[in-house]
């Protein structure tokens, strides 16, 4: 049976913890709103850029602008060969206290690396970097700044993408991150950032003409009344890298929003549990104090009777 002094100390400790968890919940909620606003602000630009790219490429759904079919992240199980090696960009957080956010995306990243033998990894976030380093995963030469997880920035994303697209040995790049579904739900996903064309430059015919892509599928191009200026190939060379960078940056913002949502929920749960524990300790302290007072009264009453 703990003494009243010990119970009082535990009450003070729980109250201090409640102040921390409540503050962290408020901070994470504010960061979540900011991350959602950043995603909403970028979405029109991303949609418009995608529409321009589709107009310039005139590709059917499921065929990339490079003329190659989109290859899913788990196609290695089905024996689909991809020219060059695979690079996996895995995103997590720099800190903990966010529930199962880090654990589930780290498990997904390790699963992808097992399904892609010889793949190299670019880890974003200290938790992801530490976990993959301990597992012995081969690291790609280009590393991501550790602050990129806490403060998503387009400039580092652009630099990493340029390096990957300029590397002829890279066959495809996969993104592994937590997708923000709602405040209470974050789902680890795997997406293809881009697939190399194995050194074969895609050839696009003049406006209004059709062509057969490298995968045997017919690519449908804009009608004759659509005029592209400059040429189709120049537009694709300018827009496609921007589209890849925007997709990478959007995934980074999505992961940041999922992290703040997970931390908000975790701190709310910790606050609720702390309040329940505080009520139990307060009740236990009051019962002990009442018992102590009762014993003192009984001692006084017994002493007066003996006199």
Secondary structure, DSSP 8 states (H G I E B T S, - for coil): ---HHHHHHHHHHHHHHHHHHHHHHHHHHHHHHHHHHHHHHHHHHHHHHHHHHHHHH---TTB-TTSSB---TTGGGGT---SSEEEEEEE--SS--STTHHHHHHHHHHHHHHHSTT-EEEEESHHHHHHHHHHT--B-SS---GGGTTS--HHHHHHHHHHHHH-TTEEEEEEEEEEEEETTEEEEEEEEEEE--TT-------TT--EE-TTS-EE----TT---SS-HHHHHHHHHHHHHHHHHHHHHHHHHHHHHHHHHHHHHHHHHHHHHHHHHHHHHHHHHHHHHHHHHHHHHHHHHHH-
